[in-house]
Amino acid sequence: MKEASEKEERTSRVIRAALAMQRWPWEQGVLAQALLDWGDAELAVLMAHEAVVNQYKDGRLGMKYDRGAATDPASNGEPVLFAASATGDAKYKAAAQRMLEYLLYRAPRTRDRVLFHNENQGQIWVDAFFMSPPFLAVAGEHEEAVRQVEGMRRYLWDPAMRLFHHQWDDDRKEFSRAAFWGVGNGWAATGMTRVLGSLPVTMRSERERIAGYVGETLEGCLAHQRMDSLFHDVVDDPSTFVETNLAQMLAYAIYRGVAGGWLNRTYLSRADAMRERVYEMVDERGLVQGVCAAPTFDYPGTAPEGQAFFLFMEAAHRDALSKDSVSRSTAAPGS
């Protein structure tokens, strides 16, 4: 009981620290989603409300600070949809619909319809795996969500390394950043995991295919895991700094995958080891230290997504334990 109480207090400190941080559109949306997963509906609705307050006329949510984001604002879509359902307020439903229409009809994209990460840049970023396909899926645009996953993977995936490159420049037809960024691969693994959580069971072949993509990404990352269960910022480059967030992200994907029945349980020991190591990185104020740090993301420090993925990880771990407990209690005697 004491250990459980200490973990709850640690999580509360992580939330408090996150709420004190300034946020760009993706940071607002990712944290709001994490609060939803954790079960703090009231805070999630408040976060969604602020994203709507700062919605552009073209539909992009949470645009308090503008640097041309195209897919990042869509990370706010699921919390805003939840706010619409939880409150019955039509303004939230309308705001989510405008965000959806922006993605479907106005957002910049390649000739084969893959979304660019930013406006006026012509680049596909691995970050976008988390930003747009999960919202498309939860909004009922299942086929488009799958198309975006497949398209982003087509441009960024390296089959030999089993890792994603960071950025593709479609105008120059070359990688603007070819590095196998750790958090970028985390964005891909967790984004695809969330898509799987919203695809209908009737889309069996698509679900199996995306589950396979997540598994391949896990294997590619885990091949470069350090003895301390963490990873380097660029996972295959040990000269880069040691980073915390990828461990949280992969642990989340593993717990969700095992609980969902689409990932082998043998991964659980790796997730548990990463989770325990992450706990050591949370300081007395609730700051998850050593993550790829805001605002420039080229050094270890703190960031809103570092706080958010601690919550994602903890929610997924809690839910996986709960499902496993139910499965054992309903099993036939002797099974």
Residue frames relative to the residue before (quaternion, step in Angstrom):
aa qw qx qy qz dx dy dz
M 1.0000 0.0000 0.0000 0.0000 0.00 0.00 0.00
K 0.6410 0.5279 -0.3290 0.4497 3.56 0.99 -0.84
E 0.6521 0.5163 -0.3154 0.4568 3.57 0.98 -0.90
A 0.6450 0.5192 -0.3191 0.4611 3.59 0.98 -0.85
S 0.6511 0.5182 -0.3095 0.4602 3.56 1.00 -0.87
E 0.6512 0.5164 -0.3135 0.4593 3.58 0.99 -0.82
K 0.6548 0.5048 -0.3112 0.4686 3.58 1.03 -0.79
E 0.6313 0.5201 -0.3322 0.4697 3.58 1.03 -0.72
E 0.6531 0.5032 -0.3121 0.4720 3.57 0.98 -0.82
R 0.6241 0.5303 -0.3372 0.4643 3.57 1.02 -0.77
T 0.6619 0.5032 -0.3047 0.4646 3.57 0.93 -0.88
S 0.6272 0.5311 -0.3326 0.4625 3.59 1.02 -0.76
R 0.6492 0.5030 -0.3179 0.4737 3.57 1.02 -0.77
V 0.6150 0.5435 -0.3432 0.4567 3.59 1.04 -0.75
I 0.6536 0.5064 -0.3087 0.4702 3.59 0.98 -0.86
R 0.6545 0.5136 -0.3223 0.4516 3.59 0.88 -0.92
A 0.6570 0.5106 -0.3099 0.4600 3.56 0.94 -0.89
A 0.6432 0.5333 -0.3205 0.4463 3.58 0.99 -0.83
L 0.6733 0.5140 -0.2979 0.4401 3.56 0.95 -0.86
A 0.6403 0.5271 -0.3242 0.4551 3.58 1.22 -0.39
M 0.6126 0.5974 -0.3367 0.3930 3.57 1.24 -0.29
Q 0.4584 -0.6347 0.5417 0.3060 3.56 -1.15 0.66
R 0.1462 -0.8451 0.5139 0.0182 3.57 -0.95 0.85
W 0.3492 -0.6709 0.6220 0.2024 3.50 -1.22 0.82
P 0.7440 -0.4248 0.2468 0.4529 3.64 -1.21 0.22
W 0.6964 0.4588 -0.3018 0.4621 3.60 0.84 -0.88
E 0.6293 0.5388 -0.3458 0.4407 3.58 1.05 -0.69
Q 0.6182 0.5325 -0.3289 0.4755 3.57 1.08 -0.77
G 0.7190 0.4682 -0.2581 0.4440 3.56 0.81 -1.01
V 0.6617 0.5045 -0.3140 0.4572 3.57 0.93 -0.85
L 0.6628 0.4877 -0.3120 0.4748 3.59 0.94 -0.80
A 0.6370 0.5208 -0.3329 0.4607 3.61 0.97 -0.79
Q 0.6412 0.5090 -0.3243 0.4739 3.59 1.00 -0.77
A 0.6458 0.5215 -0.3205 0.4563 3.56 0.98 -0.83
L 0.6414 0.5121 -0.3206 0.4729 3.58 1.01 -0.77
L 0.6082 0.5371 -0.3431 0.4732 3.58 1.09 -0.68
D 0.6637 0.5009 -0.3039 0.4650 3.56 0.87 -0.95
W 0.6742 0.5047 -0.2927 0.4529 3.55 0.97 -0.90
G 0.5257 -0.6617 0.3917 0.3639 3.58 1.15 -0.54
D 0.5197 0.6095 -0.4341 0.4123 3.58 1.22 0.27
A 0.1459 -0.8441 0.5125 0.0604 3.56 0.36 1.28
E 0.6393 0.5505 -0.3412 0.4146 3.60 0.94 -0.81
L 0.6797 0.4647 -0.2918 0.4868 3.58 0.92 -0.89
A 0.6259 0.5448 -0.3409 0.4420 3.57 1.01 -0.77
V 0.6492 0.5015 -0.3173 0.4758 3.59 0.98 -0.79
L 0.6382 0.5173 -0.3298 0.4651 3.59 0.99 -0.75
M 0.6409 0.5075 -0.3195 0.4792 3.57 1.01 -0.77
A 0.6430 0.5182 -0.3136 0.4686 3.56 1.00 -0.85
H 0.6243 0.5490 -0.3393 0.4402 3.56 0.98 -0.84
E 0.6744 0.4915 -0.3021 0.4608 3.58 0.89 -0.88
A 0.6135 0.5389 -0.3487 0.4600 3.58 1.09 -0.67
V 0.6578 0.4907 -0.3040 0.4838 3.58 1.07 -0.73
V 0.5930 0.5619 -0.3607 0.4499 3.59 1.04 -0.75
N 0.7728 0.3172 -0.1536 0.5277 3.57 1.03 -0.84
Q 0.3449 0.7379 -0.5060 0.2837 3.59 1.05 0.76
Y 0.4047 -0.6943 0.5429 0.2439 3.56 -0.97 0.88
K 0.6410 -0.5370 0.3880 0.3875 3.56 -1.22 0.45
D 0.6565 0.5156 -0.3195 0.4485 3.59 1.12 -0.57
G 0.6697 -0.5342 0.2814 0.4323 3.57 1.30 0.00
R 0.5568 0.6323 -0.3974 0.3637 3.59 1.15 -0.39
L 0.3296 -0.7814 0.5131 0.1323 3.53 -0.78 1.14
G 0.8495 0.2447 -0.1502 0.4426 3.54 -1.27 0.51
M 0.3985 0.7621 -0.4384 0.2613 3.58 1.17 0.45
K 0.0828 0.8150 -0.5640 0.1039 3.57 0.69 1.09
Y 0.7559 0.1758 -0.1034 0.6222 3.55 1.10 -0.77
D 0.1860 -0.8230 0.5322 0.0702 3.59 -0.60 1.09
R 0.1477 0.7477 -0.6430 0.0758 3.52 -0.83 1.02
G 0.7101 -0.5058 0.2504 0.4209 3.54 1.05 0.83
A 0.2767 0.7939 -0.5052 0.1946 3.57 1.18 0.39
A 0.1760 -0.7803 0.5925 0.0952 3.57 -1.03 0.85
T 0.7872 0.2878 -0.1669 0.5192 3.61 0.74 -0.98
D 0.5494 0.6509 -0.3941 0.3454 3.62 1.05 -0.67
P 0.6687 0.5219 -0.3353 0.4099 3.66 0.78 -0.87
A 0.6037 0.5892 -0.3594 0.3990 3.59 1.13 -0.57
S 0.5179 0.6309 -0.4245 0.3918 3.59 1.20 -0.27
N 0.6305 0.5274 -0.3258 0.4670 3.59 1.25 -0.39
G 0.4914 0.7248 -0.4020 0.2676 3.57 1.22 -0.38
E 0.6782 0.4924 -0.3081 0.4502 3.59 0.82 -0.92
P 0.6606 0.4825 -0.3325 0.4692 3.67 0.83 -0.77
V 0.6495 0.5017 -0.3335 0.4639 3.61 0.99 -0.72
L 0.6169 0.5195 -0.3403 0.4834 3.60 1.05 -0.69
F 0.6383 0.5144 -0.3236 0.4724 3.57 1.01 -0.79
A 0.6364 0.5286 -0.3294 0.4551 3.59 0.96 -0.85
A 0.6228 0.5417 -0.3372 0.4527 3.59 1.03 -0.77
S 0.6921 0.4721 -0.2707 0.4743 3.56 0.94 -0.91
A 0.6997 0.4976 -0.2730 0.4339 3.56 0.92 -0.96
T 0.7805 0.3505 -0.1711 0.4887 3.58 0.99 -0.81
G 0.3607 -0.7321 0.4970 0.2948 3.57 1.13 -0.59
D 0.4743 0.6787 -0.4300 0.3600 3.56 1.31 0.14
A 0.4209 -0.7518 0.4561 0.2226 3.56 -0.56 1.20
K 0.5770 0.6059 -0.4003 0.3738 3.60 1.09 -0.50
Y 0.6340 0.5244 -0.3372 0.4575 3.59 1.10 -0.64
K 0.6365 0.5174 -0.3273 0.4690 3.58 0.98 -0.81
A 0.6614 0.5003 -0.3049 0.4682 3.58 0.95 -0.88
A 0.6429 0.5257 -0.3234 0.4536 3.59 1.01 -0.80
A 0.6519 0.5012 -0.3129 0.4753 3.59 0.97 -0.82
Q 0.6393 0.5248 -0.3259 0.4580 3.57 1.01 -0.78
R 0.6422 0.5095 -0.3298 0.4681 3.60 0.99 -0.74
M 0.6266 0.5208 -0.3334 0.4742 3.58 1.05 -0.75
L 0.6520 0.5181 -0.3087 0.4596 3.57 0.96 -0.87
E 0.6691 0.5017 -0.2984 0.4599 3.58 0.91 -0.89
Y 0.5913 0.5516 -0.3679 0.4591 3.58 1.10 -0.64
L 0.6749 0.4958 -0.2968 0.4589 3.59 0.86 -0.97
L 0.7240 0.4744 -0.2516 0.4331 3.54 0.85 -0.99
Y 0.8468 0.2391 -0.0561 0.4718 3.57 0.89 -0.94
R 0.8002 0.3309 -0.1600 0.4740 3.62 1.05 -0.57
A 0.5767 0.6109 -0.3891 0.3778 3.59 1.08 -0.56
P 0.5097 -0.6542 0.4590 0.3187 3.61 -1.00 0.76
R 0.0331 0.8101 -0.5808 0.0727 3.57 -1.06 0.72
T 0.6249 -0.5235 0.4276 0.3906 3.53 -1.35 0.19
R 0.6832 -0.4670 0.3550 0.4348 3.56 -1.29 0.11
D 0.7155 0.3858 -0.2568 0.5227 3.60 1.14 -0.52
R 0.6273 -0.6491 0.2789 0.3277 3.53 1.22 0.80
V 0.4386 0.6603 -0.4936 0.3578 3.62 1.10 0.52
L 0.4885 -0.7106 0.4316 0.2648 3.56 -0.77 1.06
F 0.3613 -0.6737 0.5998 0.2365 3.52 -1.11 0.79
H 0.5415 -0.6520 0.4259 0.3167 3.56 -1.07 0.72
N 0.7910 0.1322 -0.0511 0.5951 3.57 1.05 -0.81
E 0.5256 -0.5984 0.4912 0.3527 3.54 -1.25 0.39
N 0.8520 0.1786 -0.1301 0.4747 3.56 -1.25 0.59
Q 0.6182 0.5446 -0.3525 0.4438 3.57 1.09 0.65
G 0.2594 -0.8164 0.4863 0.1725 3.60 1.10 -0.58
Q 0.5682 0.5986 -0.3805 0.4172 3.57 1.08 0.69
I 0.2705 -0.7087 0.6282 0.1734 3.54 -1.23 0.67
W 0.1101 -0.8003 0.5889 0.0247 3.55 -0.76 1.08
V 0.5493 -0.6230 0.4460 0.3334 3.55 -1.09 0.73
D 0.5194 0.6513 -0.4001 0.3821 3.60 1.19 -0.51
A 0.6479 0.5858 -0.3119 0.3739 3.54 1.04 -0.88
F 0.4667 0.6661 -0.4501 0.3687 3.61 1.21 -0.24
F 0.7258 0.4183 -0.2323 0.4942 3.57 1.02 -0.82
M 0.6823 0.5572 -0.2919 0.3725 3.56 1.02 -0.77
S 0.8403 0.2375 -0.1066 0.4756 3.60 0.76 -0.95
P 0.6758 0.5046 -0.3549 0.4033 3.71 0.67 -0.80
P 0.6446 0.5120 -0.3666 0.4335 3.68 0.87 -0.66
F 0.6521 0.4928 -0.3254 0.4755 3.60 0.99 -0.74
L 0.6197 0.5337 -0.3467 0.4593 3.58 0.96 -0.80
A 0.6728 0.5022 -0.2990 0.4536 3.58 0.94 -0.87
V 0.7048 0.4543 -0.2828 0.4658 3.60 0.82 -0.94
A 0.6532 0.4969 -0.3074 0.4815 3.59 1.21 -0.48
G 0.6139 -0.5968 0.3306 0.3972 3.58 1.25 0.09
E 0.5617 0.5776 -0.3922 0.4439 3.60 1.28 0.02
H 0.0374 -0.8753 0.4820 0.0069 3.54 0.78 1.13
E 0.6806 0.4919 -0.3010 0.4520 3.57 0.85 -0.91
E 0.6506 0.5012 -0.3178 0.4738 3.58 1.02 -0.75
A 0.6010 0.5499 -0.3550 0.4586 3.59 1.06 -0.71
V 0.6732 0.4838 -0.2914 0.4773 3.56 0.91 -0.91
R 0.6311 0.5366 -0.3356 0.4485 3.60 0.96 -0.82
Q 0.6671 0.4939 -0.3079 0.4650 3.57 0.96 -0.82
V 0.6179 0.5264 -0.3426 0.4731 3.60 0.99 -0.77
E 0.6815 0.4877 -0.2888 0.4629 3.57 0.82 -0.99
G 0.6763 0.5070 -0.2990 0.4429 3.57 0.94 -0.86
M 0.6597 0.4957 -0.3115 0.4712 3.57 0.89 -0.88
R 0.6457 0.5139 -0.3177 0.4669 3.55 1.00 -0.81
R 0.6215 0.5639 -0.3406 0.4240 3.59 0.96 -0.82
Y 0.7246 0.4340 -0.2445 0.4762 3.59 0.98 -0.81
L 0.8130 0.3592 -0.1295 0.4396 3.58 0.91 -0.92
W 0.6084 0.6045 -0.3537 0.3732 3.61 1.14 -0.48
D 0.1713 -0.7451 0.6371 0.0984 3.55 -1.11 0.84
P 0.3044 -0.8052 0.4738 0.1857 3.63 -0.19 1.20
A 0.6260 0.5424 -0.3501 0.4374 3.60 1.06 -0.62
M 0.7366 0.3895 -0.2157 0.5091 3.58 0.96 -0.89
R 0.2484 -0.7711 0.5259 0.2592 3.58 1.22 -0.57
L 0.5727 0.5282 -0.3812 0.4978 3.51 1.02 0.99
F 0.4319 -0.6778 0.5343 0.2619 3.54 -1.32 0.40
H 0.4053 -0.6425 0.5917 0.2698 3.52 -1.15 0.76
H 0.5864 -0.6258 0.3943 0.3303 3.57 -1.21 0.46
Q 0.8458 -0.0253 0.0936 0.5246 3.61 0.54 -1.13
W 0.1403 -0.7654 0.6243 0.0687 3.54 -1.03 0.92
D 0.2343 -0.7511 0.6029 0.1322 3.56 -0.89 0.97
D 0.2675 -0.8139 0.4963 0.1405 3.55 -0.32 1.23
D 0.5920 0.5554 -0.3749 0.4478 3.60 1.15 -0.38
R 0.7547 0.3724 -0.1927 0.5046 3.56 0.94 -0.91
K 0.3050 -0.7751 0.4901 0.2571 3.57 1.32 -0.31
E 0.6364 0.4406 -0.3590 0.5215 3.52 0.89 1.07
F 0.5795 -0.5683 0.4404 0.3838 3.55 -1.26 0.32
S 0.3191 -0.7257 0.5774 0.1956 3.56 -0.89 0.96
R 0.7490 -0.0261 -0.0551 0.6598 3.54 1.32 -0.34
A 0.2043 -0.8299 0.5126 0.0822 3.55 -0.29 1.27
A 0.4427 0.7365 -0.4370 0.2658 3.61 1.23 -0.35
F 0.3975 -0.6756 0.5690 0.2486 3.54 -1.20 0.68
W 0.1178 -0.8368 0.5343 0.0184 3.53 0.44 1.33
G 0.5007 -0.6955 0.4296 0.2845 3.56 -0.77 1.03
V 0.6991 0.4493 -0.2789 0.4812 3.56 0.74 -1.02
G 0.5900 0.5659 -0.3677 0.4432 3.59 1.10 -0.60
N 0.6652 0.4662 -0.3030 0.4983 3.57 0.96 -0.80
G 0.5973 0.5414 -0.3524 0.4753 3.57 1.19 -0.50
W 0.6125 0.5344 -0.3459 0.4686 3.58 1.03 -0.78
A 0.6665 0.5033 -0.3077 0.4558 3.58 0.93 -0.87
A 0.6917 0.4874 -0.2921 0.4456 3.58 0.78 -1.01
T 0.7143 0.4408 -0.2675 0.4733 3.59 0.88 -0.88
G 0.6151 0.5403 -0.3543 0.4518 3.59 1.05 -0.66
M 0.6739 0.4753 -0.2956 0.4822 3.57 0.91 -0.88
T 0.6001 0.5552 -0.3509 0.4566 3.58 1.09 -0.67
R 0.6864 0.4694 -0.2864 0.4759 3.57 0.94 -0.84
V 0.5825 0.5450 -0.3749 0.4723 3.59 1.09 -0.55
L 0.6461 0.5265 -0.3174 0.4523 3.58 0.93 -0.89
G 0.6410 0.5470 -0.3217 0.4317 3.57 1.09 -0.66
S 0.7564 0.3710 -0.1967 0.5015 3.58 1.23 -0.38
L 0.5450 0.6087 -0.4175 0.3977 3.61 1.19 -0.18
P 0.4799 -0.6709 0.4740 0.3082 3.61 -0.94 0.79
V 0.6064 -0.5796 0.4008 0.3683 3.58 -1.15 0.60
T 0.5687 0.6074 -0.3801 0.4038 3.59 1.18 -0.44
M 0.6533 0.4717 -0.3123 0.5031 3.60 1.21 -0.42
R 0.0009 -0.8738 0.4861 -0.0102 3.53 0.86 1.03
S 0.6962 0.4723 -0.2997 0.4498 3.59 0.76 -0.96
E 0.6409 0.5135 -0.3257 0.4686 3.59 1.02 -0.76
R 0.6437 0.5209 -0.3214 0.4593 3.58 0.96 -0.84
E 0.6678 0.4994 -0.3055 0.4598 3.57 0.90 -0.90
R 0.6474 0.5264 -0.3158 0.4516 3.55 0.99 -0.83
I 0.6948 0.4581 -0.2858 0.4750 3.61 0.83 -0.94
A 0.6006 0.5407 -0.3601 0.4662 3.60 1.04 -0.67
G 0.6398 0.5178 -0.3181 0.4705 3.56 1.05 -0.74
Y 0.6224 0.5359 -0.3373 0.4600 3.56 1.05 -0.73
V 0.6433 0.5099 -0.3254 0.4693 3.58 0.96 -0.84
G 0.6549 0.5247 -0.3113 0.4459 3.57 0.91 -0.90
E 0.6495 0.5100 -0.3136 0.4688 3.58 0.98 -0.82
T 0.6475 0.5148 -0.3172 0.4638 3.58 1.00 -0.81
L 0.6196 0.5349 -0.3350 0.4667 3.55 1.01 -0.80
E 0.6749 0.4965 -0.2983 0.4572 3.56 0.85 -0.95
G 0.6504 0.5268 -0.3164 0.4465 3.55 0.97 -0.84
C 0.6777 0.4725 -0.2851 0.4859 3.58 0.98 -0.84
L 0.6902 0.5060 -0.2918 0.4271 3.58 0.80 -1.02
A 0.5603 0.5984 -0.3860 0.4229 3.59 1.18 -0.44
H 0.7483 0.3547 -0.1930 0.5263 3.59 1.22 -0.47
Q 0.3704 0.7488 -0.4820 0.2642 3.61 1.22 0.25
R 0.4447 -0.6874 0.5163 0.2513 3.54 -1.07 0.81
M 0.6613 -0.5073 0.3716 0.4089 3.57 -1.25 0.28
D 0.6832 0.4758 -0.2882 0.4731 3.60 1.16 -0.54
S 0.5559 -0.6513 0.3431 0.3861 3.59 1.36 0.32
L 0.5989 0.5247 -0.3812 0.4698 3.60 1.24 0.16
F 0.3708 -0.7135 0.5538 0.2163 3.56 -1.35 -0.08
H 0.5027 -0.5895 0.5141 0.3680 3.53 -1.29 0.22
D 0.6670 -0.5176 0.3546 0.4018 3.57 -1.20 0.56
V 0.6996 0.1754 -0.1384 0.6786 3.56 1.09 -0.78
V 0.4301 -0.7944 0.3450 0.2550 3.51 -0.14 1.33
D 0.7485 0.3672 -0.2294 0.5022 3.60 1.06 -0.62
D 0.6504 0.4852 -0.3114 0.4945 3.60 1.26 0.26
P 0.2244 -0.8246 0.5061 0.1160 3.62 -0.09 1.26
S 0.5564 0.5884 -0.4114 0.4182 3.61 1.23 -0.05
T 0.6059 0.5390 -0.3611 0.4604 3.61 1.24 -0.28
F 0.6565 -0.5618 0.3396 0.3716 3.55 -1.20 0.56
V 0.5233 -0.6076 0.4973 0.3312 3.54 -1.29 0.46
E 0.1489 -0.8314 0.5352 -0.0136 3.55 -0.76 1.13
T 0.4099 -0.7579 0.4734 0.1828 3.58 -1.05 0.87
N 0.6709 0.5819 -0.3294 0.3206 3.57 0.83 -0.94
L 0.6062 0.5629 -0.3820 0.4119 3.61 0.95 -0.71
A 0.6184 0.5462 -0.3548 0.4398 3.60 0.98 -0.71
Q 0.6450 0.5081 -0.3163 0.4751 3.59 0.99 -0.83
M 0.6714 0.5251 -0.2939 0.4325 3.53 0.91 -0.97
L 0.6872 0.4639 -0.2871 0.4798 3.57 0.91 -0.89
A 0.6094 0.5384 -0.3576 0.4593 3.60 1.04 -0.70
Y 0.6257 0.5352 -0.3261 0.4644 3.58 1.00 -0.83
A 0.6772 0.4939 -0.2979 0.4568 3.59 0.82 -0.99
I 0.6510 0.5157 -0.3171 0.4579 3.58 0.98 -0.80
Y 0.6739 0.4871 -0.3136 0.4584 3.60 0.79 -0.94
R 0.6687 0.4823 -0.3047 0.4768 3.60 0.92 -0.84
G 0.6694 0.5181 -0.3047 0.4366 3.57 0.94 -0.84
V 0.6600 0.4885 -0.3029 0.4837 3.57 0.97 -0.85
A 0.6646 0.4955 -0.3042 0.4694 3.59 0.92 -0.90
G 0.6920 0.4793 -0.2703 0.4673 3.57 1.10 -0.72
G 0.4875 -0.7027 0.4034 0.3253 3.56 1.27 -0.14
W 0.6355 0.5458 -0.3389 0.4282 3.60 1.21 0.17
L 0.7119 0.3482 -0.2497 0.5564 3.59 1.29 0.18
N 0.5389 -0.6559 0.4318 0.3049 3.56 -0.97 0.89
R 0.5396 -0.6592 0.4346 0.2921 3.54 -0.99 0.91
T 0.5283 0.6512 -0.4145 0.3536 3.60 1.17 -0.38
Y 0.5935 0.5774 -0.3636 0.4269 3.59 1.21 -0.37
L 0.5135 0.6938 -0.4169 0.2849 3.61 1.13 -0.49
S 0.6392 0.5304 -0.3474 0.4352 3.59 0.93 -0.76
R 0.6339 0.5114 -0.3357 0.4733 3.59 1.08 -0.67
A 0.6431 0.5152 -0.3222 0.4661 3.59 0.99 -0.81
D 0.6553 0.5173 -0.3162 0.4506 3.59 0.92 -0.89
A 0.6550 0.5060 -0.3171 0.4631 3.58 0.97 -0.82
M 0.6477 0.5017 -0.3232 0.4737 3.60 0.98 -0.79
R 0.6466 0.5280 -0.3238 0.4453 3.56 0.95 -0.88
E 0.6671 0.4949 -0.3100 0.4625 3.59 0.89 -0.86
R 0.6498 0.5068 -0.3266 0.4629 3.59 1.00 -0.74
V 0.6223 0.5422 -0.3358 0.4538 3.57 1.02 -0.78
Y 0.6043 0.5722 -0.3598 0.4218 3.59 0.98 -0.79
E 0.6533 0.5227 -0.3128 0.4497 3.56 1.05 -0.72
M 0.6690 0.5108 -0.2828 0.4600 3.56 1.26 -0.43
V 0.5753 0.5645 -0.3875 0.4475 3.62 1.26 0.00
D 0.2807 -0.7961 0.5125 0.1574 3.59 -0.55 1.12
E 0.7480 -0.4344 0.2720 0.4217 3.57 -1.32 0.09
R 0.6791 0.4671 -0.2921 0.4850 3.62 1.19 -0.37
G 0.5719 -0.6127 0.3689 0.4019 3.57 1.28 -0.02
L 0.4773 0.6563 -0.4481 0.3750 3.60 1.22 0.27
V 0.3150 -0.7185 0.5893 0.1931 3.57 -0.83 1.00
Q 0.1960 -0.8330 0.5130 0.0671 3.54 -0.28 1.30
G 0.7793 0.3918 -0.2630 0.4122 3.52 -1.28 0.43
V 0.4790 0.6456 -0.4651 0.3708 3.60 1.21 0.23
C 0.6217 -0.4878 0.4358 0.4308 3.55 -1.30 0.27
A 0.2580 -0.8895 0.3714 0.0659 3.49 -0.10 1.44
A 0.4771 -0.6180 0.5588 0.2799 3.49 -1.24 0.75
P 0.6323 -0.1542 -0.7461 -0.1406 1.51 -2.19 1.21
T 0.6894 0.5128 -0.2801 0.4282 3.62 1.21 -0.33
F 0.2949 -0.8212 0.4528 0.1833 3.60 1.31 -0.20
D 0.5806 0.5598 -0.3926 0.4421 3.54 1.04 0.78
Y 0.7212 0.2981 -0.2310 0.5811 3.57 1.21 0.52
P 0.5232 -0.6355 0.4531 0.3422 3.63 -1.18 0.38
G 0.2648 0.7507 -0.5683 0.2085 3.56 -0.91 0.92
T 0.6470 -0.4786 0.3871 0.4499 3.57 -0.77 -1.05
A 0.0356 0.7853 -0.6167 0.0406 3.57 -1.24 0.48
P 0.6211 -0.5563 0.3860 0.3947 3.61 -1.09 0.55
E 0.6776 0.4809 -0.3270 0.4502 3.62 0.92 -0.76
G 0.5673 0.5696 -0.3830 0.4551 3.57 1.21 -0.39
Q 0.6430 0.4923 -0.3056 0.5008 3.55 1.07 -0.77
A 0.6617 0.5358 -0.3064 0.4257 3.56 0.90 -0.99
F 0.7255 0.4483 -0.2762 0.4431 3.57 0.80 -0.91
F 0.5118 0.5671 -0.4437 0.4686 3.57 1.20 -0.12
L 0.6694 0.4865 -0.2953 0.4776 3.60 0.94 -0.87
F 0.6158 0.5367 -0.3430 0.4638 3.59 0.97 -0.81
M 0.6708 0.5124 -0.2881 0.4522 3.54 0.87 -1.02
E 0.6911 0.4822 -0.2859 0.4562 3.57 0.85 -0.95
A 0.6412 0.5132 -0.3252 0.4687 3.59 0.99 -0.78
A 0.6669 0.4964 -0.3039 0.4653 3.58 0.94 -0.87
H 0.6372 0.5202 -0.3222 0.4686 3.58 1.01 -0.78
R 0.6463 0.5191 -0.3089 0.4662 3.58 0.94 -0.90
D 0.7010 0.4727 -0.2757 0.4572 3.56 0.84 -0.98
A 0.6292 0.5273 -0.3363 0.4615 3.58 1.06 -0.73
L 0.6458 0.5075 -0.3188 0.4729 3.59 0.99 -0.81
S 0.6519 0.5225 -0.3123 0.4522 3.56 0.95 -0.88
K 0.6742 0.4865 -0.3023 0.4662 3.59 0.91 -0.88
D 0.6432 0.5187 -0.3223 0.4619 3.57 1.01 -0.80
S 0.6396 0.5253 -0.3209 0.4604 3.58 1.04 -0.79
V 0.6519 0.5044 -0.3119 0.4725 3.58 0.98 -0.84
S 0.6408 0.5356 -0.3257 0.4433 3.58 0.98 -0.86
R 0.6687 0.4904 -0.3031 0.4696 3.58 0.97 -0.82
S 0.6917 0.4994 -0.2944 0.4307 3.57 0.93 -0.87
T 0.7198 0.4136 -0.2484 0.4992 3.59 1.17 -0.52
A 0.4709 0.6811 -0.4497 0.3349 3.59 1.22 -0.02
A 0.5575 -0.6069 0.4448 0.3507 3.58 -1.10 0.65
P 0.6086 -0.5576 0.4087 0.3893 3.62 -1.11 0.63
G 0.8149 0.2434 -0.1921 0.4896 3.52 -0.89 0.96
S 0.5340 0.6403 -0.4126 0.3667 3.57 1.27 -0.13
